[in-house]
């Protein structure tokens, strides 16, 4: 079967729902995509159509069985500048290295799914919280304000999630497959409770 991609599915990291509310409080104010997406860090998007899941799940299971959990902390608000008056506000997942390594391993399986790395800075792990349309100086002031108010959130990444949506009006993404990591480590001890750090 030929490789296909669709904007109706994605491979993502999703923070635990118990930690969503501070993120959602910002997204309600600033993110026009609030209804469609849950809080997430995108790895591959667009991704494979839902009907191809039986073919790709064994590949992802094999990868995830080799992975160990790791801790991510959403520490500060940053800014992507898309043009003179177009910006994306995002939370920075730290450390970025485990996500970048994971992205590179995923590209070995899905070498055509390179959209998230087609930027001048390459693949930048991020959790989007909104858009700002206006001069960059104003966007930067907002970023600084949000960073000052933000309380860092830490959580354990111990699975990848495939999410998918239908056509409007049923166009809200929801999980269709959760792929747990297979190598428990001492990192799990740090993950219990998802405390802020």
GIMODA-V91100 format. One record per residue. N is the residue number from 1. OMEGA is omega in radians with two decimals (* if undefined). NEAR is the number of other ideal C-beta (glycine too) atoms within 8 Angstrom. D_LAST is the distance of its C-alpha to the last C-alpha in whole Angstrom. Layout:
{{N;OMEGA;NEAR;D_LAST} {N;OMEGA;NEAR;D_LAST}}
This chain:
{{1;-3.12;4;46} {2;3.10;3;45} {3;3.09;7;41} {4;3.06;7;40} {5;3.12;10;37} {6;3.05;9;36} {7;3.09;6;34} {8;3.07;10;34} {9;-3.13;16;32} {10;3.01;14;28} {11;-2.94;13;26} {12;2.90;13;23} {13;-3.12;12;19} {14;3.05;10;18} {15;3.08;14;15} {16;-3.13;9;15} {17;3.13;5;18} {18;-3.12;5;16} {19;-3.03;11;13} {20;-2.86;11;16} {21;3.10;6;16} {22;3.09;10;14} {23;-3.10;15;15} {24;3.10;10;19} {25;3.09;8;19} {26;-3.09;13;19} {27;3.09;12;21} {28;-3.10;8;24} {29;-2.90;7;24} {30;-2.98;10;24} {31;3.12;12;25} {32;3.11;5;29} {33;-3.06;7;28} {34;-3.05;9;26} {35;-2.99;4;28} {36;-3.02;8;29} {37;2.89;8;25} {38;3.03;7;22} {39;-3.06;10;19} {40;2.94;13;19} {41;-3.08;11;19} {42;3.00;10;22} {43;3.12;14;24} {44;3.10;13;28} {45;0.01;13;29} {46;-3.07;11;32} {47;-3.04;12;33} {48;3.06;12;35} {49;-3.10;9;37} {50;-3.09;9;37} {51;3.10;4;40} {52;-3.12;10;39} {53;3.14;11;36} {54;3.14;5;39} {55;-3.02;8;39} {56;-3.11;10;36} {57;3.09;10;34} {58;3.12;7;35} {59;3.14;9;34} {60;3.07;14;30} {61;-3.13;9;31} {62;3.10;8;32} {63;-3.06;11;29} {64;3.11;13;26} {65;-3.14;9;28} {66;-3.02;7;27} {67;3.07;10;24} {68;3.08;8;21} {69;3.05;14;17} {70;-3.11;8;14} {71;3.01;11;11} {72;3.03;15;10} {73;3.04;10;7} {74;-2.88;14;9} {75;-3.07;7;8} {76;3.10;8;12} {77;3.11;12;15} {78;-2.97;10;18} {79;2.88;12;22} {80;3.05;9;24} {81;-3.13;8;28} {82;-3.13;6;31} {83;-3.08;5;33} {84;-3.09;5;34} {85;-3.10;8;33} {86;-3.05;8;31} {87;3.00;14;27} {88;3.03;10;24} {89;-3.10;17;21} {90;3.04;12;18} {91;-3.05;13;14} {92;3.06;12;14} {93;-3.09;13;12} {94;-0.03;8;11} {95;-3.13;5;13} {96;-2.99;10;16} {97;-3.14;6;18} {98;3.14;10;18} {99;3.12;13;19} {100;3.09;10;22} {101;3.11;8;23} {102;3.10;11;23} {103;-3.13;14;25} {104;3.10;8;27} {105;3.10;9;28} {106;3.12;13;29} {107;3.05;11;31} {108;3.12;6;33} {109;-3.08;9;34} {110;-2.99;11;34} {111;3.12;7;35} {112;-3.06;6;36} {113;-3.00;13;33} {114;-3.01;8;32} {115;-3.08;8;32} {116;3.10;11;28} {117;-3.07;9;29} {118;3.13;5;32} {119;-3.12;7;30} {120;-3.13;3;31} {121;-3.11;4;27} {122;-3.13;6;27} {123;3.13;8;25} {124;3.10;8;22} {125;-3.12;10;19} {126;3.02;12;18} {127;-3.05;12;17} {128;3.07;10;20} {129;3.08;13;20} {130;3.14;12;23} {131;3.05;10;26} {132;3.13;12;27} {133;-3.11;6;31} {134;-3.13;7;32} {135;-3.11;7;32} {136;3.14;9;30} {137;3.11;6;29} {138;3.10;9;29} {139;3.13;14;26} {140;3.09;9;24} {141;3.10;8;24} {142;3.12;10;23} {143;-3.14;12;20} {144;3.12;8;19} {145;-3.13;8;20} {146;3.11;12;17} {147;3.13;9;15} {148;-3.10;6;15} {149;-2.99;6;15} {150;3.02;11;12} {151;-3.05;6;8} {152;3.10;10;6} {153;3.09;12;6} {154;3.13;11;6} {155;-3.12;11;9} {156;3.00;14;12} {157;-3.13;11;15} {158;3.12;8;18} {159;2.92;9;21} {160;-3.13;12;23} {161;2.95;13;24} {162;3.08;16;28} {163;-3.13;14;28} {164;3.10;11;31} {165;3.05;11;33} {166;3.06;6;37} {167;3.05;5;39} {168;0.11;4;39} {169;-3.12;3;39} {170;-2.99;7;37} {171;3.08;8;34} {172;3.12;7;31} {173;3.03;9;29} {174;-3.14;7;28} {175;3.04;8;27} {176;3.08;9;30} {177;3.06;9;29} {178;-3.05;8;26} {179;-3.08;12;26} {180;3.04;7;24} {181;-2.99;12;23} {182;-3.09;7;26} {183;3.09;9;24} {184;-3.13;5;22} {185;3.10;7;20} {186;3.09;5;18} {187;3.14;11;15} {188;3.12;11;15} {189;3.12;6;14} {190;-3.02;8;11} {191;-3.00;12;11} {192;3.10;7;13} {193;3.12;4;12} {194;-3.07;12;9} {195;3.10;5;6} {196;3.12;6;4} {197;*;5;0}}
